[in-house]
Every structure is written in C-alpha cells, then in structure tokens.
C-alpha cells in the first residue's frame, strides 16, 4: 500500500523542479534584457560621439539628432522598466521556490515521522507477542 504522503511529496518535488526551471528561464530573459540595454547605451554613446565630432551641422541635422536622442532615451527607459519587471518576477519566483522547498522538507519530515511511528508500533506489537509467548511458556 502506498503512503498518501508519497504522492504529496512527488507533487511538491515537481512543483520545486518547475519553479527551478522557471527561475532559469527568467534569468536568461533578464540577461537578454540587460544585453539589449547595453547595446542601446553603447549605440547611443557612439552616436553622440559621432555627432559631437561632426562640424557644421544645420538645424535639420540638429532636429534629427534630437528626435533620435528622444527615441533612444524612451527605448532605454522602456528597457530599464522591463529589467525591473524581470528582476521583480525573479525575486517573486525565488520566494515561491523557497516556500516550495520548505513545504517539501516538511512533507519529508512528516513522512519520516509517520514511518518511524509505524515501525515503533510494529516493534511494540512484536514485543507484546513475544511477552505473551514467554508468559504462556512460563505458566506451563
């Protein structure tokens, strides 16, 4: 007969493994978002450097550069927002993983305690039987 705690323990293990995989996906996503921000920042710095070396620019080129700066700043702000969201998601998932781990450990301890109680009960029954047999022999 299988112990119902075995099924619960199996579910808790699956939940923990699922959360571990989710953390891996979130870390990869966070890394991609950070890399995207670094690319935007380096591209922005390169363009600013190019524009500052440029001589004799007119109002059209100044307006174009201003529009470019506004767009890239907006993109970098959005990227930073995505990074913050990913970090928050990652922290939340890590907290859920810690809880899942605690639940799994709790179920394991409960299962071990239950098994120990069963073993102890069996030992007491065996001892009672031996005592009964000894008493029967002693009375003869």
N, C-alpha and C positions, 0 to 999 in steps of 0.2 A: 504494500500500500504506500502510495506516495504522500509525502507530507505537503499540506497546502502551502506551507511556508516556502517550499522549494519553488512552486510556481510564482509566488510573490517575489522571491529572490531573483528568479530568472527575469521577471519583468523589470525589476529595479536595475538589474545589470544591463538589460537592453536600453533602458532609459539613460543610464550613465554613459553607455557607449555612444548613443545617439547624440547626447549633448557634447561629448568629446569631439565627435565628427563635426558638429555644428560650430564648435569653437575653432576648429581647424579651417573651416570654410570662411568664418568671419575674419580670422587672422589673415588669410590670403586676400580677402576682399579689402581689408584695411590696408594691407601692404600695397595693393594696386592703387587704391585711392591716394595714398601718400606719394607713390611714384608719380601719379598724374599731377599732383600738386607741385612736386619738384620740377617736373617738365615744364609746367606753366610758368613757374617762377624763373627758371633758367631762361626760357624763351623770352619772357618779359624783360629780364635783365639784359639779355643780348640785344633786344630791340631798342631799349633805352640807350644802351651804349652806342649802337649804330646811329640813332637819331642825334645823340649829343655830338658825335664826330662829324655829322653832316653839316656842311656850310651852305649858307644862303638858302634857307627854306622859306617858302611863302606861306600865306595864310591857309591855302588849301592843304598843304602838307602838315601844317600845324593842327588844323581841324581833324585831318585823318588820324594823326598820331593821338590826338586827344580822344577820339572815338575808339581807337584801338586800345588805349590805356583803360578807358572806362569798361570796355567789353572784357578785357583780360582781368581787370580787378573784380568784376562781377563773377567771372568764371572761377577765380581763385577763392572768392568768398563762398560761392556755392560748394566748391571742392572742400574747403575747410569745414563747412556745415556737414557735408557727407562724412568727413573723417570723424567729427564729433559724434555723429549719429552711430557710426560703426563702433567707435570706442564705447559708447553707452550700451549698444547691443551686446558687445563682447563682455562688458562688465556684468550685465544682467545675466547672460548665459553662464558666465563663470560662477555667479552666485547660485544659479539653478543647479549647476554641476556639483557644487559643494553640498547643497541640500540633498541632491540625489545620492551622493556618496554617503552622507550621514544616514539617510534612510536605508541604504543597502547595508551599511555596517550594523545598524540597529536590527534589521531583519536577520542578519547573520548571527548576531549575539542571541537574539530571541530563539532562533533555530537551534543553536548550540545548547542553550539553556534547556530547551524543550527536550532535546536528545539526551542531555545529562539527566534530566528528571526521569525520563523513560528508562534509562539504564539503571538509575538508582532504584526506581520502582521494581524493575525486574530483579535486581540484586536482593531487595527486601523480600520479594516473593520466594526467590530461591532459598534465602536464608530461613524463611518460615517453613518451607517444605523440608529442609534439612533438619530444622529443630523438631518438626513433627515426627520425622522418621526416627530421629535419635530418641525422642520421648517414647515412641512406640516400642523401640528395642529395649529401652531402659525398663519399661513397665513389665516386660515379659520376664 
